[in-house]
Each structure stands twice: as structure tokens, then as C-alpha cells.
Amino acid sequence: MKKEDTITLDHGSGGRASHELVKSVFLPQFKNALLEGLDDSTVFEIGDQKFAFSTDSYTVDPIFFPGGDIGCLAVNGTVNDVTMRGAVPLFLSAGFIIEEGFPMADLNRIVASMKQAAEEAGVEIITGDTKVVNRGGVDKIFINTSGIGVIKGNTDISGKNAQVGDTILVSGTMGDHGVTILSKRGGLSFEAPVESDSAPLNGLVEEMMSISDQIHVMRDPTRGGLATSLNEIAIQSNVGIELFEDQIPLSESVLGACEILGLDPLYIANEGKLIAIVGPEDADKVLGCMKAHRYGGESAIIGSVVPEDRRRVFMKTGVGGTRIIDMLAGEQLPRIC
């Protein structure tokens, strides 16, 4: 078969190949109004109440890494996907696919990590499923989590809501999770330690929303990183996005690793950071709120929404040039989450 007739690792990158797979295979078959929004979670109504619902599967390799493990990643990732629609996450499900021979001690460690993460986020895991497959049928353990949360009032936060003039903020340094996985997988070490940023962001978002009703878009830039997430928003909202290279927060470890390995930190995954697109009148106020929170101390304003170059992202570089920031074309690092 030709390459285009089979699934490749690129289809799991969260980038262009993933989007093409969704649009060519899944949307035509499952097409409905709720699915077509293509946000991190779907918003629906029952009576007068709005809810956000999301699901995700976690296949990270290695399953234990500095700053976390597959268990806390599965809880935090789904909590954050629900939270990015402005919802208060309430309940999760957890499904496990486990390889025969997997150490019981490791399973207990993962489940304890999930419990701790759920307690920190203030959610409960209320249903689940376990399957065991023959050796080699899965690599150690895969976890699926689904989550549901409630949306209060008339909140409408979505990738389609960016407006010209809005300010773009991020809640901290980019690429920490991806470089942590890469370093652990490849046995690399750096002078400055690096660890995953896996964290629940619902507490941070609750505080942001309590001081501003001008938060139009939120997104957690996981697979495909900051660049891919912003391209998705530019397409959904039919706007241009302008970034400023010297304002994007990056740690020394991430910068060093990317320089050595020839990677672009804008495309590297995060698991405890968010993008917020906010009305300009509230940008400084929201930034101050973010900086005061334990998961937003290195928050920064990195750009704005502009009328030109609609559906595209571009960046003013440190040397005064302009660089087009496209969506991730292929997989930089498989099984990142």
C-alpha cells in the first residue's frame, strides 16, 4: 500500500496530518453540529444548563518522567480540556488497557497519582473500565479519560471567538513537557533541570474568569505546541495572529535542547500551560492575575490578533524580520502524551 493509504505517526501529532484525518475520515461519518466546533471539548445544553464534555487517550512513553507520570497526565489533560471552555470540571471516567505482565507496583503508583491529581483539581473519578491484552498487544499501559464540567452563566469561550485587537497571553514557559519526555527517552541531561509542567489549570482559570468577562479564547497547547494551537484558532476565528519572538517565555533547558536537536520550541508539547486571548482592555488585569497564581508565575503577553493575514500566524523575530508560523506538518516526537 502507498503511504497515504495507511496510518502513520504523523496522524497522531496533533498537527496538519491529524486535522486532515479528522476532516477526511471522522467528520464525514460522525458529522453533527456539536462535533463540528472542533474545540478541546464540546459544549451542549440540557434544559437551562450548559455542560462541557471531552475525552482523551494517553500513551506516553516513558510512563514515569520528571514532574509526573501517565496517571496524573491523564487526569490533568482532561481537566484542562474541559476547563478551556470556561467550564468547572466535575467528574471523570478512566479506562485502562494494560499489557499482560505489567508490574502491579507500577499500576498502584499510577492509580495513586491519578487520585492525587483528581483531588488537587477537585474532581471525582466516578466510572471506568479495565482491559488486559496479551504481551505485546499494547506497550505497558494506555489510559483513556473522559470528563464533564458545568458552564456557569452565559460564558462562551471558544476557538472561534478571537477578535481583532485582542491580546494573546500564555501562562508560562513553552515546551517543558515535550523536552522532559525527550530527555528521559534519550538519556539526555542538561545543566538546568527540566521537568514536565503537567498540572490542572481549572483553579487558575477560575481566578481569571472572576476578574474578567473579556476572555474570548482559551486553549492548552499540547500536541503540536503553541504554534499549532494558534493556527487552529486563527482558522476557527478567521483572523491573523501576530507574535513577538522575544516575548515568548522559554526556559534555558528547552532552548538548549532545541538548539542541540534542531527542534523548534514553538511546536513542542505542553501539559500545564494555557493560551488566553483577551480583550485589550482587560489584558494587563488578567496577566496580573495569572502571574499571582502558582501555575502562572511566568505568564506573558506574546502577541495580538490582527486583521491582516487572516487564518495565518506570523512572528516578528528578534532581528526585526517576519517569520510565518505554520501548523506542525509531521510528528516531531511520537507518544508525547
C-alpha positions in Angstrom: 0.0 0.0 0.0 1.0 3.6 -0.5 2.0 5.7 2.5 -1.2 7.8 2.0 -3.3 4.6 2.3 -2.1 3.8 5.9 -2.0 5.5 9.3 1.4 7.0 10.2 2.8 8.5 13.3 2.1 11.9 11.7 -1.6 11.3 12.1 -1.1 11.4 15.9 0.9 14.6 16.0 -2.0 17.0 16.6 -0.7 18.9 13.5 -1.7 19.1 9.9 -1.9 15.3 9.3 -4.2 14.9 12.4 -6.5 17.6 11.1 -6.7 16.1 7.7 -7.5 12.7 9.3 -10.3 14.2 11.3 -11.8 16.0 8.3 -11.5 13.2 5.8 -12.5 10.2 8.0 -14.2 11.1 11.2 -16.2 14.2 10.4 -18.0 12.8 7.3 -19.2 9.8 9.3 -19.9 11.4 12.7 -21.0 14.8 11.4 -23.2 16.8 13.7 -23.5 20.4 15.0 -21.8 19.6 18.3 -18.8 17.9 16.8 -18.1 20.5 14.1 -16.8 23.1 16.5 -13.6 21.2 16.9 -12.7 22.8 20.2 -10.9 20.9 23.0 -14.3 19.9 24.4 -17.9 20.0 23.2 -20.5 22.3 24.8 -24.1 21.1 25.0 -27.2 22.0 26.9 -29.6 20.0 29.0 -32.6 22.2 29.9 -31.2 25.6 31.0 -27.8 24.2 32.0 -24.7 24.1 29.7 -22.0 21.4 30.0 -18.6 20.8 28.5 -17.5 17.2 27.7 -14.2 15.9 26.5 -12.3 12.7 26.1 -8.6 11.9 25.5 -6.3 8.9 25.5 -2.8 8.8 26.9 0.0 6.6 25.5 3.1 8.5 26.7 6.5 6.8 26.7 8.1 6.6 29.2 5.2 6.3 31.6 7.2 7.8 34.5 9.1 11.0 34.0 10.4 14.0 35.9 7.4 16.1 37.1 4.7 13.4 36.6 3.6 10.1 35.1 0.9 8.8 32.8 -1.6 8.8 35.6 -1.5 12.5 36.6 -1.2 13.4 32.9 -4.4 11.6 32.1 -6.3 13.4 34.8 -4.8 16.9 34.3 -5.1 16.7 30.5 -8.9 16.0 30.5 -9.5 18.5 33.4 -7.7 21.1 31.2 -9.6 20.3 28.1 -12.9 20.8 29.9 -11.6 24.0 31.6 -10.6 25.6 28.3 -14.3 26.2 27.5 -14.8 28.1 30.7 -16.4 25.1 32.5 -15.9 23.9 36.1 -14.8 20.2 35.7 -16.7 17.9 38.0 -16.4 14.2 37.0 -14.1 11.9 35.1 -14.1 8.4 33.7 -11.0 6.3 33.5 -10.4 3.4 31.1 -7.2 1.2 31.3 -5.7 -1.0 28.7 -2.9 -3.0 30.4 -0.3 -5.3 29.0 -0.1 -8.8 30.5 2.9 -8.9 32.9 2.7 -5.2 33.8 4.1 -4.8 37.4 1.3 -4.4 40.0 3.5 -1.9 41.9 3.6 0.4 38.8 -0.2 0.2 38.4 -0.7 1.1 42.1 1.7 4.0 41.7 -0.2 5.3 38.6 -3.6 5.0 40.2 -2.3 6.8 43.4 -1.0 9.5 41.1 -4.4 9.8 39.5 -6.1 10.0 42.9 -3.8 12.8 44.0 -4.3 14.7 40.7 -8.1 14.4 40.9 -8.0 15.7 44.5 -5.9 18.7 43.5 -8.3 19.5 40.6 -11.4 19.0 42.8 -12.9 16.3 40.5 -14.0 12.8 41.1 -13.4 9.7 39.0 -16.8 8.0 39.1 -16.7 5.3 36.5 -14.1 3.3 34.5 -13.1 0.1 32.7 -10.1 -2.2 32.6 -8.9 -4.4 29.8 -5.8 -6.7 29.8 -4.2 -7.7 26.5 -1.5 -10.3 25.6 2.1 -9.4 25.9 3.0 -7.1 23.0 -0.6 -6.2 22.4 0.0 -2.8 24.0 3.1 -1.0 25.3 2.8 -1.3 29.1 -0.4 0.7 29.8 -2.7 3.1 27.9 -5.3 5.3 29.7 -8.4 7.0 28.4 -10.1 9.7 30.5 -13.3 11.5 29.7 -14.6 14.5 31.7 -17.6 16.6 32.1 -18.0 20.1 33.6 -20.6 22.7 34.1 -20.6 26.2 32.5 -21.9 29.0 34.6 -24.0 31.9 33.2 -23.6 33.0 29.6 -19.9 32.1 29.3 -18.9 31.4 25.7 -15.2 30.7 25.4 -14.2 29.0 22.1 -11.5 29.0 19.4 -14.0 30.8 17.1 -14.2 33.9 19.3 -10.9 35.6 18.8 -11.5 39.3 17.8 -9.2 41.7 16.0 -7.4 43.8 18.6 -7.4 41.0 21.3 -4.2 40.4 23.3 -2.6 36.9 23.4 -1.2 35.6 26.7 0.4 32.4 27.8 0.7 31.1 31.3 4.4 30.3 31.3 7.4 28.7 29.5 6.7 26.7 26.4 7.9 23.2 25.6 8.8 21.9 29.1 6.8 18.7 28.9 8.0 17.7 25.4 11.7 18.3 26.3 11.3 16.3 29.5 9.9 13.3 27.7 12.6 13.6 25.0 15.4 13.8 27.6 14.1 10.9 29.6 13.6 8.8 26.5 17.0 9.6 25.1 19.0 9.7 28.3 19.9 13.3 27.8 20.8 15.7 30.7 21.0 19.5 30.9 22.8 21.9 33.2 19.5 23.3 34.2 17.0 20.7 35.3 13.8 20.3 33.2 10.6 18.6 34.2 7.1 18.2 32.9 4.6 21.1 33.5 1.7 18.7 34.0 -0.8 20.5 36.2 -4.6 21.1 36.5 -5.4 24.6 35.3 -9.0 24.9 36.5 -8.0 26.9 39.6 -6.1 29.4 37.5 -8.9 29.8 35.0 -11.5 30.3 37.8 -9.5 33.2 39.1 -9.0 34.7 35.6 -12.7 34.5 34.9 -13.6 36.0 38.2 -11.9 39.3 37.3 -12.7 39.5 33.5 -15.6 38.7 31.2 -13.4 39.5 28.2 -11.7 36.2 27.9 -12.7 35.1 24.4 -10.5 32.0 23.8 -8.5 29.6 25.9 -6.5 26.6 24.7 -4.0 24.3 26.3 -1.2 23.9 23.7 -0.5 20.2 24.0 0.4 18.1 20.9 1.8 20.4 18.2 2.6 23.1 20.8 2.0 26.8 20.8 2.3 27.2 17.0 -0.3 24.6 16.1 -2.8 25.7 18.7 -2.6 29.3 17.4 -3.0 28.2 13.8 -6.1 26.3 14.8 -7.5 29.5 16.5 -6.6 31.7 13.5 -8.5 29.3 11.2 -11.5 28.9 13.5 -11.8 32.7 14.1 -10.8 33.8 10.6 -8.2 36.2 11.9 -4.5 36.8 11.7 -2.2 36.3 14.7 1.0 38.3 15.3 3.6 37.1 17.8 6.7 38.7 19.1 9.6 36.2 19.4 11.4 38.0 22.3 8.2 37.9 24.4 7.6 34.1 24.3 8.8 32.6 27.6 11.2 29.7 27.1 13.5 28.0 29.7 17.2 27.7 29.2 16.9 23.9 29.2 14.3 24.0 26.4 16.3 26.5 24.4 19.4 24.4 24.8 17.8 21.1 23.9 16.1 22.6 20.8 19.4 24.1 19.6 21.2 20.8 20.0 18.5 18.7 18.4 17.3 21.1 15.7 13.8 21.4 17.1 11.5 24.4 17.2 10.2 25.1 20.8 7.0 26.6 19.4 5.9 23.1 18.2 6.8 21.2 21.4 4.0 19.9 23.7 3.0 21.5 27.0 0.7 19.8 29.6 0.2 22.5 32.2 0.1 25.8 30.2 -2.7 27.7 28.6 -3.2 30.3 25.9 -5.7 33.1 26.7 -7.0 35.5 24.1 -8.4 38.5 25.9 -10.0 41.9 25.1 -7.2 44.5 25.2 -8.9 46.5 28.0 -8.5 43.6 30.4 -5.2 42.1 29.2 -3.0 43.7 31.9 -5.5 42.8 34.6 -5.7 39.2 33.5 -1.9 39.0 33.2 -1.5 40.2 36.8 -4.0 37.6 38.0 -2.1 34.8 36.1 1.2 35.9 37.5 -0.1 35.7 41.1 -1.2 32.0 40.7 1.2 29.1 41.3 0.7 27.8 37.8 1.1 31.2 36.1 4.1 32.8 37.6 5.9 33.2 34.3 2.9 34.4 32.3 3.5 36.8 29.5 1.8 38.8 26.7 3.2 37.4 23.4 1.1 38.9 20.7 -2.2 40.2 19.3 -5.0 39.4 16.9 -4.8 41.4 13.7 -6.9 41.9 10.6 -4.3 41.1 8.0 -3.0 37.6 7.0 -6.3 36.0 8.1 -6.1 32.3 9.1 -2.3 32.6 9.4 0.2 33.1 12.3 3.3 35.2 11.8 6.1 36.3 14.2 8.2 39.3 14.5 11.7 37.9 15.1 14.4 39.2 17.4 16.4 40.5 14.4 13.5 42.5 13.0 12.2 40.1 10.4 8.9 38.4 9.9 8.5 34.6 10.0 5.4 32.6 9.0 4.5 30.1 11.8 2.7 27.3 10.1 0.8 24.3 11.6 3.0 21.3 12.6 3.5 19.3 9.4 4.6 16.0 10.9 5.4 14.2 14.1 8.4 15.7 16.0 8.2 13.3 18.9 5.7 10.4 19.0 3.7 9.3 22.1 4.2 12.6 23.9 1.0 12.3 25.9 
